[in-house]
Amino acid sequence: MTQPVTFVHITDLHVGNPAVADDHLYSDTTTTLRAILADVKRVEPRPSFILATGDLTNRGDPGSFMQLKALMAEADLGVPVIYTLGNHDTRPGFYSVMLEQAEDLDRPYDHATVIDGIHIVAIDTSTPFRVGGHFEPGQLDWLEAELNRHPDLPKLIAMHHPPALDRGHPELEWESLSFADTDRLQALLAGRNVIGIMCGHMHLDRVSQWHGIPVVVGIGHHAATDVLNLHDSFRMLAGASFAVGTIRPSGLTVCFVQQPADRREIKSYGSLTEMAALIRQYEATAAINGAAAE
């Protein structure tokens, strides 16, 4: 790579099915996605690709993915869109609608490509009935094999859940990739030419230096985490953003493009302890309902 490469990062789209009422959809994500995609088309120089890092839909049902597919087609972006899956998505919904695939609908959506000299590796951290991120057996073997390809190219990793940063609050492990898988990922990436990891899930704009690798998290399109109150509560505010990335021989630069918002509170979950209890209850109920449906 000798010339800068521009790309766009969108995440946590939370697109809903317009035909179905959803009490857990707290903002008009269809309108937000349309506005953000209109802004994306104004980015100069033109992006080489777009990363969409999970929670593409709010419910993961085929109807929501049909809405997403229609919105992306309507925008007519003209550049490749690279998707990863989040905890709000379902693999069967994504495969059947976005890829028009009828078989092998439960496997992790791991894939990679090279665009303008950048080796982009997308790995699925979603796990059915879990909020936090996990790798399934075989995924890290796939990742290692993929990282060994194109050894001369810089690598950009896309996944929904960011690596865990803080081990002091194990009850908040749901906010990230699991602690164990974070350690496995660190060992696997050590010494490799990884220029960045692009993530979502946490609904805030954040850049971390994680063992020498920039980890970028975006607010997304649904709601913004109230960072000023994270010490004792979990509140969601009106807000949305996307990011414009530039890759140079010197490394990665990211600029966040915030959408107009009044930052009013749109949902509050109480204390972080209460939030953790709600997560456990949700996962238990989802597992029971999922098993009953099989």
Contacts in CASP RR format, 6 or more apart in sequence:
PFRMAT RR
TARGET T0000
AUTHOR 0000-0000-0000
METHOD contacts of the structure
MODEL  1
MTQPVTFVHITDLHVGNPAVADDHLYSDTTTTLRAILADVKRVEPRPSFI
LATGDLTNRGDPGSFMQLKALMAEADLGVPVIYTLGNHDTRPGFYSVMLE
QAEDLDRPYDHATVIDGIHIVAIDTSTPFRVGGHFEPGQLDWLEAELNRH
PDLPKLIAMHHPPALDRGHPELEWESLSFADTDRLQALLAGRNVIGIMCG
HMHLDRVSQWHGIPVVVGIGHHAATDVLNLHDSFRMLAGASFAVGTIRPS
GLTVCFVQQPADRREIKSYGSLTEMAALIRQYEATAAINGAAAE
1 116 0 8 1.000
1 117 0 8 1.000
1 118 0 8 1.000
1 153 0 8 1.000
1 154 0 8 1.000
1 247 0 8 1.000
1 249 0 8 1.000
2 249 0 8 1.000
4 45 0 8 1.000
4 246 0 8 1.000
4 247 0 8 1.000
4 248 0 8 1.000
5 48 0 8 1.000
5 115 0 8 1.000
5 116 0 8 1.000
5 117 0 8 1.000
5 118 0 8 1.000
5 246 0 8 1.000
5 247 0 8 1.000
6 43 0 8 1.000
6 45 0 8 1.000
6 46 0 8 1.000
6 47 0 8 1.000
6 48 0 8 1.000
6 244 0 8 1.000
6 245 0 8 1.000
6 246 0 8 1.000
6 247 0 8 1.000
7 47 0 8 1.000
7 48 0 8 1.000
7 49 0 8 1.000
7 50 0 8 1.000
7 51 0 8 1.000
7 118 0 8 1.000
7 156 0 8 1.000
7 244 0 8 1.000
7 245 0 8 1.000
7 247 0 8 1.000
8 40 0 8 1.000
8 43 0 8 1.000
8 47 0 8 1.000
8 49 0 8 1.000
8 50 0 8 1.000
8 51 0 8 1.000
8 242 0 8 1.000
8 243 0 8 1.000
8 244 0 8 1.000
8 245 0 8 1.000
9 50 0 8 1.000
9 51 0 8 1.000
9 53 0 8 1.000
9 198 0 8 1.000
9 216 0 8 1.000
9 218 0 8 1.000
9 242 0 8 1.000
9 243 0 8 1.000
9 244 0 8 1.000
9 245 0 8 1.000
9 254 0 8 1.000
10 36 0 8 1.000
10 40 0 8 1.000
10 50 0 8 1.000
10 51 0 8 1.000
10 52 0 8 1.000
10 53 0 8 1.000
10 220 0 8 1.000
10 221 0 8 1.000
10 242 0 8 1.000
10 243 0 8 1.000
11 51 0 8 1.000
11 52 0 8 1.000
11 53 0 8 1.000
11 54 0 8 1.000
11 55 0 8 1.000
11 160 0 8 1.000
11 198 0 8 1.000
11 199 0 8 1.000
11 200 0 8 1.000
11 201 0 8 1.000
11 217 0 8 1.000
11 218 0 8 1.000
11 220 0 8 1.000
12 53 0 8 1.000
12 54 0 8 1.000
12 55 0 8 1.000
12 200 0 8 1.000
12 201 0 8 1.000
12 203 0 8 1.000
12 218 0 8 1.000
12 219 0 8 1.000
12 220 0 8 1.000
12 221 0 8 1.000
12 222 0 8 1.000
13 29 0 8 1.000
13 33 0 8 1.000
13 52 0 8 1.000
13 54 0 8 1.000
13 55 0 8 1.000
13 56 0 8 1.000
13 57 0 8 1.000
13 68 0 8 1.000
13 220 0 8 1.000
13 221 0 8 1.000
13 222 0 8 1.000
14 25 0 8 1.000
14 29 0 8 1.000
14 55 0 8 1.000
14 57 0 8 1.000
14 58 0 8 1.000
14 88 0 8 1.000
14 220 0 8 1.000
14 221 0 8 1.000
14 222 0 8 1.000
15 29 0 8 1.000
15 30 0 8 1.000
15 33 0 8 1.000
15 56 0 8 1.000
15 57 0 8 1.000
15 58 0 8 1.000
15 64 0 8 1.000
15 65 0 8 1.000
15 67 0 8 1.000
15 68 0 8 1.000
15 71 0 8 1.000
16 22 0 8 1.000
16 25 0 8 1.000
16 29 0 8 1.000
16 30 0 8 1.000
16 57 0 8 1.000
16 58 0 8 1.000
16 59 0 8 1.000
16 63 0 8 1.000
16 64 0 8 1.000
16 67 0 8 1.000
17 59 0 8 1.000
17 61 0 8 1.000
17 63 0 8 1.000
17 64 0 8 1.000
17 66 0 8 1.000
17 67 0 8 1.000
18 30 0 8 1.000
18 67 0 8 1.000
19 63 0 8 1.000
20 59 0 8 1.000
20 61 0 8 1.000
20 63 0 8 1.000
22 58 0 8 1.000
22 59 0 8 1.000
24 58 0 8 1.000
25 58 0 8 1.000
25 222 0 8 1.000
26 222 0 8 1.000
26 223 0 8 1.000
26 236 0 8 1.000
26 266 0 8 1.000
26 267 0 8 1.000
27 221 0 8 1.000
27 222 0 8 1.000
27 223 0 8 1.000
27 238 0 8 1.000
27 239 0 8 1.000
27 240 0 8 1.000
27 266 0 8 1.000
29 58 0 8 1.000
29 221 0 8 1.000
29 222 0 8 1.000
30 67 0 8 1.000
30 71 0 8 1.000
32 221 0 8 1.000
32 222 0 8 1.000
32 240 0 8 1.000
32 259 0 8 1.000
33 68 0 8 1.000
33 71 0 8 1.000
33 221 0 8 1.000
34 71 0 8 1.000
34 74 0 8 1.000
34 75 0 8 1.000
35 259 0 8 1.000
36 221 0 8 1.000
36 240 0 8 1.000
36 242 0 8 1.000
36 259 0 8 1.000
37 71 0 8 1.000
37 72 0 8 1.000
37 75 0 8 1.000
37 77 0 8 1.000
38 75 0 8 1.000
39 242 0 8 1.000
39 257 0 8 1.000
40 47 0 8 1.000
40 50 0 8 1.000
40 75 0 8 1.000
40 77 0 8 1.000
40 242 0 8 1.000
41 75 0 8 1.000
41 77 0 8 1.000
43 244 0 8 1.000
46 79 0 8 1.000
47 79 0 8 1.000
47 244 0 8 1.000
48 79 0 8 1.000
48 80 0 8 1.000
48 115 0 8 1.000
48 116 0 8 1.000
48 118 0 8 1.000
49 79 0 8 1.000
49 80 0 8 1.000
49 81 0 8 1.000
49 82 0 8 1.000
49 115 0 8 1.000
49 116 0 8 1.000
49 120 0 8 1.000
50 77 0 8 1.000
50 79 0 8 1.000
50 80 0 8 1.000
50 81 0 8 1.000
50 82 0 8 1.000
51 82 0 8 1.000
51 84 0 8 1.000
51 120 0 8 1.000
51 122 0 8 1.000
51 156 0 8 1.000
51 158 0 8 1.000
51 198 0 8 1.000
52 81 0 8 1.000
52 82 0 8 1.000
52 83 0 8 1.000
52 84 0 8 1.000
53 84 0 8 1.000
53 158 0 8 1.000
53 159 0 8 1.000
53 160 0 8 1.000
53 198 0 8 1.000
53 199 0 8 1.000
53 200 0 8 1.000
54 83 0 8 1.000
54 84 0 8 1.000
54 85 0 8 1.000
54 86 0 8 1.000
54 88 0 8 1.000
54 89 0 8 1.000
54 126 0 8 1.000
54 160 0 8 1.000
54 200 0 8 1.000
54 201 0 8 1.000
55 86 0 8 1.000
55 87 0 8 1.000
55 88 0 8 1.000
55 89 0 8 1.000
55 160 0 8 1.000
55 200 0 8 1.000
55 201 0 8 1.000
55 222 0 8 1.000
56 65 0 8 1.000
56 68 0 8 1.000
56 83 0 8 1.000
56 85 0 8 1.000
56 86 0 8 1.000
56 88 0 8 1.000
56 89 0 8 1.000
56 94 0 8 1.000
57 64 0 8 1.000
57 65 0 8 1.000
57 67 0 8 1.000
57 68 0 8 1.000
57 88 0 8 1.000
57 89 0 8 1.000
58 64 0 8 1.000
58 88 0 8 1.000
58 222 0 8 1.000
59 88 0 8 1.000
60 88 0 8 1.000
60 89 0 8 1.000
60 90 0 8 1.000
60 93 0 8 1.000
60 94 0 8 1.000
61 90 0 8 1.000
61 93 0 8 1.000
62 93 0 8 1.000
62 96 0 8 1.000
62 97 0 8 1.000
63 97 0 8 1.000
65 93 0 8 1.000
65 94 0 8 1.000
65 96 0 8 1.000
65 97 0 8 1.000
65 98 0 8 1.000
66 97 0 8 1.000
68 97 0 8 1.000
68 98 0 8 1.000
69 97 0 8 1.000
69 98 0 8 1.000
72 81 0 8 1.000
80 113 0 8 1.000
80 115 0 8 1.000
82 111 0 8 1.000
82 113 0 8 1.000
82 120 0 8 1.000
82 122 0 8 1.000
82 158 0 8 1.000
83 94 0 8 1.000
83 98 0 8 1.000
83 109 0 8 1.000
83 122 0 8 1.000
84 109 0 8 1.000
84 122 0 8 1.000
84 123 0 8 1.000
84 124 0 8 1.000
84 125 0 8 1.000
84 158 0 8 1.000
84 159 0 8 1.000
84 160 0 8 1.000
85 91 0 8 1.000
85 94 0 8 1.000
85 109 0 8 1.000
85 124 0 8 1.000
85 126 0 8 1.000
85 160 0 8 1.000
86 124 0 8 1.000
86 125 0 8 1.000
86 126 0 8 1.000
86 160 0 8 1.000
86 161 0 8 1.000
86 201 0 8 1.000
87 126 0 8 1.000
87 127 0 8 1.000
87 130 0 8 1.000
87 131 0 8 1.000
87 132 0 8 1.000
87 133 0 8 1.000
87 160 0 8 1.000
87 161 0 8 1.000
87 201 0 8 1.000
89 126 0 8 1.000
90 128 0 8 1.000
91 105 0 8 1.000
91 106 0 8 1.000
91 107 0 8 1.000
91 108 0 8 1.000
91 109 0 8 1.000
91 124 0 8 1.000
91 126 0 8 1.000
91 128 0 8 1.000
92 105 0 8 1.000
92 106 0 8 1.000
93 105 0 8 1.000
94 109 0 8 1.000
95 101 0 8 1.000
95 104 0 8 1.000
95 105 0 8 1.000
95 109 0 8 1.000
96 102 0 8 1.000
96 105 0 8 1.000
108 123 0 8 1.000
108 124 0 8 1.000
108 126 0 8 1.000
108 136 0 8 1.000
108 139 0 8 1.000
109 122 0 8 1.000
109 124 0 8 1.000
110 122 0 8 1.000
110 123 0 8 1.000
110 124 0 8 1.000
110 139 0 8 1.000
110 142 0 8 1.000
110 143 0 8 1.000
110 146 0 8 1.000
111 122 0 8 1.000
112 119 0 8 1.000
112 120 0 8 1.000
112 121 0 8 1.000
112 122 0 8 1.000
112 146 0 8 1.000
112 149 0 8 1.000
113 120 0 8 1.000
114 120 0 8 1.000
114 150 0 8 1.000
114 153 0 8 1.000
117 153 0 8 1.000
117 154 0 8 1.000
118 153 0 8 1.000
118 154 0 8 1.000
118 155 0 8 1.000
118 156 0 8 1.000
118 247 0 8 1.000
119 149 0 8 1.000
119 150 0 8 1.000
119 153 0 8 1.000
119 154 0 8 1.000
119 155 0 8 1.000
119 156 0 8 1.000
120 155 0 8 1.000
120 156 0 8 1.000
120 158 0 8 1.000
121 143 0 8 1.000
121 146 0 8 1.000
121 147 0 8 1.000
121 155 0 8 1.000
121 156 0 8 1.000
121 157 0 8 1.000
121 158 0 8 1.000
122 157 0 8 1.000
122 158 0 8 1.000
122 159 0 8 1.000
123 135 0 8 1.000
123 139 0 8 1.000
123 142 0 8 1.000
123 143 0 8 1.000
123 157 0 8 1.000
123 158 0 8 1.000
123 159 0 8 1.000
124 139 0 8 1.000
124 159 0 8 1.000
124 160 0 8 1.000
125 132 0 8 1.000
125 133 0 8 1.000
125 134 0 8 1.000
125 135 0 8 1.000
125 159 0 8 1.000
125 160 0 8 1.000
125 161 0 8 1.000
125 177 0 8 1.000
125 181 0 8 1.000
126 133 0 8 1.000
126 160 0 8 1.000
127 133 0 8 1.000
127 134 0 8 1.000
127 136 0 8 1.000
128 290 0 8 1.000
129 283 0 8 1.000
129 286 0 8 1.000
129 287 0 8 1.000
129 290 0 8 1.000
130 174 0 8 1.000
130 283 0 8 1.000
131 174 0 8 1.000
131 279 0 8 1.000
131 282 0 8 1.000
131 283 0 8 1.000
132 161 0 8 1.000
132 173 0 8 1.000
132 174 0 8 1.000
132 175 0 8 1.000
132 176 0 8 1.000
132 177 0 8 1.000
132 178 0 8 1.000
132 201 0 8 1.000
133 160 0 8 1.000
133 161 0 8 1.000
133 176 0 8 1.000
133 177 0 8 1.000
133 178 0 8 1.000
133 181 0 8 1.000
134 177 0 8 1.000
134 178 0 8 1.000
134 181 0 8 1.000
135 177 0 8 1.000
135 181 0 8 1.000
135 184 0 8 1.000
135 185 0 8 1.000
140 184 0 8 1.000
140 185 0 8 1.000
140 188 0 8 1.000
143 188 0 8 1.000
144 188 0 8 1.000
147 155 0 8 1.000
147 188 0 8 1.000
147 189 0 8 1.000
147 192 0 8 1.000
151 193 0 8 1.000
153 193 0 8 1.000
154 193 0 8 1.000
154 194 0 8 1.000
154 195 0 8 1.000
154 247 0 8 1.000
154 251 0 8 1.000
155 192 0 8 1.000
155 193 0 8 1.000
155 194 0 8 1.000
155 195 0 8 1.000
155 196 0 8 1.000
156 194 0 8 1.000
156 195 0 8 1.000
156 196 0 8 1.000
156 197 0 8 1.000
156 198 0 8 1.000
156 247 0 8 1.000
156 252 0 8 1.000
157 189 0 8 1.000
157 194 0 8 1.000
157 196 0 8 1.000
157 197 0 8 1.000
157 198 0 8 1.000
158 197 0 8 1.000
158 198 0 8 1.000
158 199 0 8 1.000
159 177 0 8 1.000
159 197 0 8 1.000
159 198 0 8 1.000
159 199 0 8 1.000
160 199 0 8 1.000
160 200 0 8 1.000
160 201 0 8 1.000
161 176 0 8 1.000
161 177 0 8 1.000
161 199 0 8 1.000
161 200 0 8 1.000
161 201 0 8 1.000
162 176 0 8 1.000
162 177 0 8 1.000
162 197 0 8 1.000
162 199 0 8 1.000
162 200 0 8 1.000
162 201 0 8 1.000
162 202 0 8 1.000
162 208 0 8 1.000
162 215 0 8 1.000
162 217 0 8 1.000
163 176 0 8 1.000
163 177 0 8 1.000
163 182 0 8 1.000
163 185 0 8 1.000
163 186 0 8 1.000
163 197 0 8 1.000
163 210 0 8 1.000
163 215 0 8 1.000
164 173 0 8 1.000
164 175 0 8 1.000
164 176 0 8 1.000
164 177 0 8 1.000
164 178 0 8 1.000
164 179 0 8 1.000
164 182 0 8 1.000
165 176 0 8 1.000
165 208 0 8 1.000
165 210 0 8 1.000
166 172 0 8 1.000
167 179 0 8 1.000
169 272 0 8 1.000
170 179 0 8 1.000
171 272 0 8 1.000
171 273 0 8 1.000
171 276 0 8 1.000
172 272 0 8 1.000
172 276 0 8 1.000
173 179 0 8 1.000
174 276 0 8 1.000
174 279 0 8 1.000
175 201 0 8 1.000
175 202 0 8 1.000
176 182 0 8 1.000
176 201 0 8 1.000
176 202 0 8 1.000
177 185 0 8 1.000
186 210 0 8 1.000
186 211 0 8 1.000
189 211 0 8 1.000
189 213 0 8 1.000
190 211 0 8 1.000
194 213 0 8 1.000
195 213 0 8 1.000
195 214 0 8 1.000
195 247 0 8 1.000
195 251 0 8 1.000
195 252 0 8 1.000
196 213 0 8 1.000
196 214 0 8 1.000
196 215 0 8 1.000
196 216 0 8 1.000
196 252 0 8 1.000
197 210 0 8 1.000
197 213 0 8 1.000
197 214 0 8 1.000
197 215 0 8 1.000
197 216 0 8 1.000
198 216 0 8 1.000
199 215 0 8 1.000
199 216 0 8 1.000
199 217 0 8 1.000
199 218 0 8 1.000
200 217 0 8 1.000
200 218 0 8 1.000
200 220 0 8 1.000
201 217 0 8 1.000
202 217 0 8 1.000
202 218 0 8 1.000
202 225 0 8 1.000
203 218 0 8 1.000
203 219 0 8 1.000
203 220 0 8 1.000
203 222 0 8 1.000
203 223 0 8 1.000
203 224 0 8 1.000
203 225 0 8 1.000
203 236 0 8 1.000
204 217 0 8 1.000
204 218 0 8 1.000
204 219 0 8 1.000
204 224 0 8 1.000
204 225 0 8 1.000
204 227 0 8 1.000
205 217 0 8 1.000
205 218 0 8 1.000
205 219 0 8 1.000
205 241 0 8 1.000
205 243 0 8 1.000
205 256 0 8 1.000
205 258 0 8 1.000
206 216 0 8 1.000
206 217 0 8 1.000
206 218 0 8 1.000
207 214 0 8 1.000
207 215 0 8 1.000
207 216 0 8 1.000
207 217 0 8 1.000
207 254 0 8 1.000
208 214 0 8 1.000
208 215 0 8 1.000
208 217 0 8 1.000
209 215 0 8 1.000
214 252 0 8 1.000
214 254 0 8 1.000
216 243 0 8 1.000
216 252 0 8 1.000
216 254 0 8 1.000
218 241 0 8 1.000
218 242 0 8 1.000
218 243 0 8 1.000
218 256 0 8 1.000
219 225 0 8 1.000
219 239 0 8 1.000
219 240 0 8 1.000
219 241 0 8 1.000
219 256 0 8 1.000
219 258 0 8 1.000
220 240 0 8 1.000
220 241 0 8 1.000
220 242 0 8 1.000
221 240 0 8 1.000
222 240 0 8 1.000
223 236 0 8 1.000
223 237 0 8 1.000
223 238 0 8 1.000
223 239 0 8 1.000
223 266 0 8 1.000
223 267 0 8 1.000
224 236 0 8 1.000
224 237 0 8 1.000
224 238 0 8 1.000
224 239 0 8 1.000
224 240 0 8 1.000
224 241 0 8 1.000
224 261 0 8 1.000
224 263 0 8 1.000
225 234 0 8 1.000
225 235 0 8 1.000
225 236 0 8 1.000
225 237 0 8 1.000
226 233 0 8 1.000
226 234 0 8 1.000
226 235 0 8 1.000
226 236 0 8 1.000
226 237 0 8 1.000
226 265 0 8 1.000
229 235 0 8 1.000
230 272 0 8 1.000
232 271 0 8 1.000
232 272 0 8 1.000
233 268 0 8 1.000
233 269 0 8 1.000
233 270 0 8 1.000
233 271 0 8 1.000
233 272 0 8 1.000
234 268 0 8 1.000
234 269 0 8 1.000
234 270 0 8 1.000
234 271 0 8 1.000
234 272 0 8 1.000
234 275 0 8 1.000
235 265 0 8 1.000
235 267 0 8 1.000
235 268 0 8 1.000
235 269 0 8 1.000
235 270 0 8 1.000
236 265 0 8 1.000
236 266 0 8 1.000
236 267 0 8 1.000
236 268 0 8 1.000
236 269 0 8 1.000
237 261 0 8 1.000
237 263 0 8 1.000
237 264 0 8 1.000
237 265 0 8 1.000
237 266 0 8 1.000
238 261 0 8 1.000
238 262 0 8 1.000
238 263 0 8 1.000
238 264 0 8 1.000
238 266 0 8 1.000
239 258 0 8 1.000
239 259 0 8 1.000
239 261 0 8 1.000
239 263 0 8 1.000
240 258 0 8 1.000
240 259 0 8 1.000
240 261 0 8 1.000
241 256 0 8 1.000
241 257 0 8 1.000
241 258 0 8 1.000
241 259 0 8 1.000
242 256 0 8 1.000
242 257 0 8 1.000
243 254 0 8 1.000
243 255 0 8 1.000
243 256 0 8 1.000
243 257 0 8 1.000
244 254 0 8 1.000
244 255 0 8 1.000
244 257 0 8 1.000
245 252 0 8 1.000
245 253 0 8 1.000
245 254 0 8 1.000
245 255 0 8 1.000
246 252 0 8 1.000
246 253 0 8 1.000
246 254 0 8 1.000
247 253 0 8 1.000
269 275 0 8 1.000
269 278 0 8 1.000
END
